[in-house]
């Protein structure tokens, strides 16, 4: 982004859990936000989630009613990605699949002005690989938010091989404007968070599969013994078992070390459609 054209209008691709959370924090911080998704019903669901989360913040006295209304007024929705032509910055928060992100980055590179920074909220996919799909590899960066976005302070800011210092500084400052804490990380499969976290969740699944302990017992050990706010299997259900499996496969493929082999029980559960909280069943059963 050139200094003469500060970031005012932000495009967010994807209205799911991460996308609507990212849109929420940008709108609350005074940015104009345009959210795009494939279908209007996904956008409506995303906006409903933002509205509910802003309501919760207002009821707890974290924001005023006026701030709540202003944030909602800053958000608009589109199913037409070409509308991103006048955005000053775009962040992609679509599914954790390279083929999907590849198509989005090629599209954005064509649509957005040449000086615009393109970011991805990927939790594991190579920034360098996505950057290489564009004519602006120096202006592609990872901006990995954590769920739930309005509450979690951390943003992993991930440099691709070609990302410039100026682009990194712009995104670091942007994270600070959102009242987040940026942590600089270099591009490697899973970055820091998921390279360490996902094998831990995967190993917890092996413990269940091998009959070492029940999911409840494994989670209790981590909550009481390691002071984790939730156990690894509850966390896996919360993240989505399909997402966990995708990330383990990225780690195995990118690092080539058999220690990243996904637990066969995880593979089987995803095949069965037991994806965790969002599907009503994972390591635990949830009321829909």
C-alpha positions in Angstrom: 0.0 0.0 0.0 1.5 3.4 -0.9 1.6 6.0 1.9 -0.5 8.3 -0.3 -3.4 5.8 -0.3 -4.1 4.6 3.3 -6.2 1.5 3.9 -9.9 2.6 4.3 -11.9 0.0 2.5 -11.2 -3.7 3.3 -12.4 -6.7 1.3 -13.0 -10.0 3.1 -13.5 -13.2 1.1 -15.6 -15.8 3.0 -18.4 -15.1 5.4 -17.8 -18.2 7.5 -16.6 -18.3 11.2 -13.2 -16.7 10.4 -14.4 -14.3 7.7 -17.3 -12.9 9.6 -15.0 -12.5 12.7 -12.4 -10.7 10.7 -15.1 -8.4 9.1 -16.4 -7.7 12.6 -13.1 -6.5 14.0 -12.3 -4.3 10.9 -15.8 -2.7 11.0 -15.6 -2.1 14.7 -12.3 -0.4 14.2 -13.9 2.1 11.7 -12.9 0.5 8.4 -15.4 0.1 5.5 -15.8 -3.6 4.9 -17.1 -5.5 1.9 -17.7 -9.3 2.5 -18.0 -11.6 -0.4 -19.1 -15.3 -0.6 -20.5 -17.6 -3.2 -24.1 -17.4 -2.2 -26.4 -14.8 -0.5 -27.4 -17.3 2.2 -23.8 -17.6 3.4 -23.5 -13.8 3.5 -26.8 -13.5 5.5 -25.6 -16.1 7.9 -22.3 -14.3 8.4 -24.0 -10.9 8.9 -26.4 -12.6 11.5 -23.3 -13.9 13.4 -21.7 -10.4 13.4 -24.9 -8.8 14.6 -25.2 -11.4 17.4 -21.6 -10.9 18.5 -21.9 -7.1 18.5 -25.1 -7.5 20.5 -23.1 -9.5 23.1 -20.3 -6.9 23.3 -22.9 -4.1 23.8 -24.8 -6.1 26.5 -21.5 -6.6 28.3 -20.7 -2.8 28.1 -17.6 -3.4 25.9 -19.0 -1.1 23.2 -21.8 1.5 23.2 -25.0 1.1 21.2 -23.7 3.9 18.9 -20.5 1.9 18.2 -22.5 -1.2 17.6 -24.7 0.6 15.0 -21.7 2.3 13.4 -19.9 -1.1 13.0 -22.9 -2.7 11.3 -23.3 0.4 9.0 -19.7 -0.1 7.8 -20.5 -3.6 6.4 -21.8 -4.4 3.0 -22.2 -7.8 1.2 -21.7 -9.1 -2.3 -21.7 -12.3 -4.3 -19.7 -10.5 -7.0 -15.9 -10.6 -6.4 -15.4 -7.8 -9.1 -16.8 -5.4 -6.5 -13.4 -5.6 -4.8 -11.9 -3.4 -7.5 -12.1 -0.3 -5.2 -10.8 -2.1 -2.0 -7.5 -0.9 -0.5 -6.7 -4.2 1.1 -8.2 -7.7 0.7 -8.0 -10.7 3.1 -9.1 -14.2 2.0 -10.7 -16.4 4.6 -12.1 -19.3 2.5 -11.8 -23.0 3.0 -8.4 -24.5 3.9 -7.9 -26.0 0.5 -5.1 -24.9 -1.8 -7.2 -25.3 -5.0 -9.9 -22.9 -3.6 -7.3 -20.3 -2.5 -5.4 -20.6 -5.8 -8.5 -19.6 -7.8 -9.2 -16.7 -5.4 -5.7 -15.3 -5.5 -5.6 -15.4 -9.3 -8.9 -13.6 -9.4 -8.0 -11.0 -6.9 -4.7 -10.3 -8.7 -6.7 -9.5 -11.8 -9.4 -7.4 -10.0 -7.5 -5.4 -7.5 -5.3 -2.3 -8.1 -1.6 -3.2 -8.5 -0.6 -1.5 -5.2 -3.1 -3.4 -3.1 -1.8 -5.9 -0.5 -3.4 -9.4 -0.7 -3.5 -11.3 2.6 -4.6 -14.8 3.5 -6.0 -16.0 6.8 -4.7 -19.6 6.0 -3.7 -21.6 9.1 -1.2 -23.8 7.2 -0.9 -23.2 3.5 2.3 -21.7 2.0 2.2 -17.9 1.6 5.1 -18.2 -0.9 3.1 -20.6 -3.1 0.0 -18.4 -3.1 2.1 -15.3 -3.8 3.7 -17.0 -6.8 0.3 -17.3 -8.5 0.1 -13.5 -8.7 1.9 -10.6 -10.5 2.5 -9.1 -7.0 4.3 -11.7 -4.9 6.0 -8.9 -2.9 2.6 -7.8 -1.7 1.2 -11.1 -0.5 1.3 -11.9 3.2 -0.3 -14.2 5.8 -2.5 -12.6 8.4 -3.6 -15.6 10.6 -6.4 -14.6 13.0 -7.6 -17.0 15.8 -11.1 -18.2 16.6 -13.1 -16.4 18.0 -11.6 -13.5 16.2 -13.3 -10.7 18.2 -11.9 -12.1 21.4 -8.5 -13.6 20.5 -5.6 -11.1 20.6 -3.0 -13.0 18.5 -2.4 -12.5 14.7 0.4 -14.5 13.2 1.8 -12.3 10.4 3.5 -14.6 8.0 6.1 -13.4 5.4 6.3 -15.2 2.1 9.7 -15.5 0.5 9.1 -12.4 -1.5 7.1 -10.3 1.0 8.8 -6.9 1.5 9.6 -5.2 4.8 7.3 -2.3 3.9 4.3 -4.7 3.3 5.1 -6.5 6.6 5.2 -3.2 8.5 1.9 -2.1 6.9 0.2 -5.3 8.0 1.8 -5.3 11.5 0.5 -1.7 12.0 -3.0 -2.8 10.6 -3.1 -5.6 13.3 -2.3 -3.0 16.0 -5.1 -0.7 14.7 -7.4 -3.7 15.3 -6.1 -3.9 18.9 -4.5 -7.3 18.1 -1.0 -8.5 18.9 1.0 -9.3 15.7 3.7 -11.9 16.0 6.1 -12.2 13.1 6.5 -15.7 11.6 8.3 -17.0 8.5 6.6 -19.2 5.9 6.7 -22.9 6.8 3.9 -25.5 6.8 1.6 -24.8 9.8 3.6 -21.7 10.7 4.2 -21.8 14.5 0.7 -22.3 16.0 -0.5 -25.2 14.0 2.9 -26.9 13.6 2.9 -27.3 17.3 -0.8 -27.6 18.1 -2.1 -30.0 15.4 0.4 -32.8 16.2 -0.7 -32.5 19.9 -4.4 -32.9 18.9 -3.5 -35.7 16.6 -1.5 -37.5 19.3 -4.5 -37.1 21.7 -6.6 -38.9 19.0 -4.1 -41.7 18.8 -4.4 -42.1 22.6 -8.2 -42.5 22.2 -7.9 -44.8 19.2 -5.4 -47.1 21.0 -7.6 -47.3 24.1 -5.2 -45.4 26.4 -8.1 -43.3 27.7 -11.5 -41.9 26.8 -11.9 -38.5 25.1 -13.2 -37.2 28.5 -10.2 -38.5 30.4 -7.7 -37.1 27.9 -9.3 -33.7 28.0 -9.4 -33.7 31.8 -5.7 -34.4 32.0 -4.9 -31.4 29.9 -7.4 -29.1 31.7 -6.3 -30.0 35.2 -2.6 -31.0 34.6 -1.6 -28.4 32.0 -4.1 -25.6 32.7 -5.5 -25.7 29.2 -8.9 -23.9 29.1 -10.3 -26.8 27.0 -8.9 -30.3 26.3 -7.4 -31.2 23.0 -10.3 -33.3 21.8 -12.9 -30.6 22.7 -10.7 -28.1 20.9 -10.4 -30.4 17.8 -14.3 -30.6 17.7 -14.5 -26.8 18.0 -12.0 -26.2 15.2 -13.6 -28.9 13.0 -12.1 -32.3 12.5 -12.1 -31.8 8.7 -9.9 -28.7 9.2 -7.6 -30.6 11.6 -7.2 -33.3 8.9 -6.5 -30.8 6.2 -3.8 -29.2 8.3 -2.2 -32.5 9.2 -2.0 -33.4 5.5 -0.4 -30.0 4.7 2.2 -30.7 7.5 2.9 -34.2 6.2 3.1 -33.1 2.6 5.1 -29.9 3.3 7.6 -31.3 5.8 7.7 -35.0 4.7 8.1 -36.3 8.2 6.0 -39.4 9.1 5.4 -37.9 12.6 2.7 -35.7 10.9 0.7 -38.7 9.7 -3.0 -38.1 10.5 -4.5 -40.4 13.1 -6.6 -43.1 11.2 -9.5 -42.5 13.7 -9.5 -38.8 12.5 -9.6 -39.9 8.9 -12.5 -42.3 9.6 -14.5 -39.7 11.6 -14.2 -37.1 8.8 -15.2 -39.8 6.2 -18.3 -40.5 8.4 -19.2 -36.8 8.4 -18.5 -36.5 12.1 -16.8 -33.1 11.9 -17.2 -31.9 15.4 -19.4 -29.2 16.9 -20.6 -27.8 13.5 -22.0 -31.2 12.4 -23.4 -32.2 15.8 -21.0 -35.0 16.4 -17.2 -35.5 16.7 -15.4 -36.8 19.8 -18.5 -35.6 21.6 -22.2 -35.3 20.7 -23.7 -31.8 20.4 -27.3 -30.7 20.3 -27.9 -29.0 17.0 
